[in-house]
Structures are given as structure tokens and as C-alpha cells.
Amino acid sequence: MISIVCPVCKEEYEHQILRETTDLVVQCCECGHVHRVEKPAEPATITIKTIVSHETESKVCSLEMFEDETVSLGDPLAAECGDEAFGIEVTGIEVGAKRVQRATARDVTCLWTRKIDQVVVRASIHTGRTTIPLYQTMDGEDELVVGETRSFAGRRIRISHIKLRDGPLMRKEGWKTVARRVKRVYGYLDGHSRFNDTAAPGGRGER
């Protein structure tokens, strides 16, 4: 679901997303009118140097974030070390020569983190006007399904497609994979409540 202005109603109402290509085909929930709208642009991303500690070892890795996203101490995120990906918790944030508790991603010089047992799945969720980042901690074998509506970081989302770390973009409804293979989930906020929650609470959306 996205909330946009209907060209027939002339007011903002929730719309059901019927199809996604280079743009969106949507249907107004108020009058039923079907029309096309431009797909919201995803914010620019940056790569941040990230030190990942595990037991007595540390690795220099990287982490991808939206440039205007905020990162705080204790946040669960996902770092990439070559072909590997880890769930991590932020333990230190460097902005130049300073250590801070919270910062905007574009200002961060380096993140200090520790590896956590669960994987952290990143999602880009379109709201109709903007794209918001969400993070959800999961067991590596938890399944994610295209077209599924679920609780993700405290919000109801509908998954539109899934980018794999080692494969193509999954777009076909019903296709599924496990959390440890996911690079990023894409989707929309969903207003339906008849589906049962399938994810454990976690991630930044609950802060």
C-alpha cells in the first residue's frame, strides 16, 4: 500500500500496488481508479569502513547505508567482508577525530562493531513519497517470500522483490529464499492486518 493523490478523487488516499515495472500501476482504495505513478527514487547510498570484532580477532569490512540515515550505538546492522556478510552491533562511531553516540551516515569516518550470531536483513521500504531503511535480526535459515506480508522491524510490510548476495533479483510472487542469502529486501508498507506476524521483534524500527 502507498498513500498518494488520486487523479479522480483529487485527494490523497491509500492505493493498492497492482504491478511494478519502471513505474507503479496502482488502484485507489477509495474509488477503484487504476493509474500509473512514478516509482519513488531510492536515496543515495554510501559505503562506510567498518571494523568487525569477533572473540580475539578483528576484520576491516564495509557497510552500506543511505547517506542521510542515522546510526547509533547498539544498532544491529549488516556488514560485508569480501564474499561474507555478518550481523553486527555498533559499539563505536568515529566522526573525524571524535567518538560520538549517534551520527548521520555521511559524516561517519569509521564504525566499530562486534559480530552477533543472528543475521541482520536490510530492507528498503517505499512509502509513496520516500524510501525508508529497516533492519531485522533473523535466524539465518528464516524464509523470506516475494509477495509475503509480514512484520519487519516493527512494521507491516509487503515484500515486492529480494536481492540475493549470490544470485539474481527475485521478483516472482511465491519465490523464496533464506535470510543468510539476502542482500536487501524491497517492499512497501502494508495496511492489511489479517496476516500473522512471522518475524521476531528486532531492528531499528522498534527503537
Sequence and secondary structure as in RCSB ss.txt:
>XXXX:A:sequence
MISIVCPVCKEEYEHQILRETTDLVVQCCECGHVHRVEKPAEPATITIKTIVSHETESKVCSLEMFEDETVSLGD
PLAAECGDEAFGIEVTGIEVGAKRVQRATARDVTCLWTRKIDQVVVRASIHTGRTTIPLYQTMDGEDELVVGETR
SFAGRRIRISHIKLRDGPLMRKEGWKTVARRVKRVYGYLDGHSRFNDTAAPGGRGER
>XXXX:A:secstr
 EEEE TTT SEEEEEEEEESSEEEEEETTT  EEEEE      EEEEEEEEEETTEEEEEEEEEETT EEETT 
EEEEEETTEEEEEEEEEEEETTEEESEEEGGG SEEEEEEESSEEEEEEEE SS EEEEEEEE TT EEETT EE
EETTEEEEEEEEEESSS EE STT EEEGGGEEEEEEEE     S   S S SGGG 
